[in-house]
């Protein structure tokens, strides 16, 4: 039957799944074993002791709850901004006619080739002069701005196959550009918007460079994880605990919203997704 996985490739699929699962199992086991056993290898069974000491130490020693709250604020705000602005920009570049449209689109797309590291020093000087060091907006603004180019590109590519008949019918009914965007395009473009949200949330949640450079006290979870790791101490069990706490949220977000990556576009029939 169409859509059924051939039995011949099931062992290969199982092997790939095992390769992906083994590191996760190792991370969980490392967080539940004492460091004296972890340094021998988390897979070692010579001595096997389960303990929650690493979880207790990390929770008592480091402000995980506060770092979790900071990560949520940074990730949510940095995700909502491109989700709101990118569809509007993509709609304007694809359906509206205005001067320098192609030039502006080329400038935005060229932002893909700009490495994030290039803007660190100019941004640091700017935020220092404005007194925004250790302010979460010094991280949110670059996160949202640096993601705008690929978000617009993603949504615009989706609109390439958008049925123009719907737009023409709305124009006949005297719908203006804003009405066509809010009532025709936006309801039928939920798939790319959700994809932008998922990718942006994962990037900002796991972002390390900008928070480490611009923040001092209000550290998100990835930056706090770097502090827990230390330099000289073998605290792999504590690092494993922090890594699990850091990765659990984006994992849940992806599992819940993964259907948007494979959802079929229904815009050709004018149906909402």
Secondary structure as UniProt FT lines:
FT   TURN            2..3
FT   HELIX           7..9
FT   HELIX           10..31
FT   HELIX           35..38
FT   TURN            39..40
FT   TURN            42..43
FT   HELIX           53..61
FT   HELIX           64..95
FT   TURN            99..100
FT   HELIX           101..109
FT   HELIX           110..113
FT   HELIX           116..119
FT   HELIX           120..130
FT   TURN            133..134
FT   HELIX           137..159
FT   TURN            160..161
FT   HELIX           164..172
FT   TURN            173..174
FT   HELIX           177..180
FT   HELIX           181..185
FT   HELIX           186..188
FT   HELIX           190..206
FT   HELIX           209..214
FT   HELIX           221..229
FT   HELIX           236..257
FT   HELIX           259..262
FT   HELIX           267..269
//
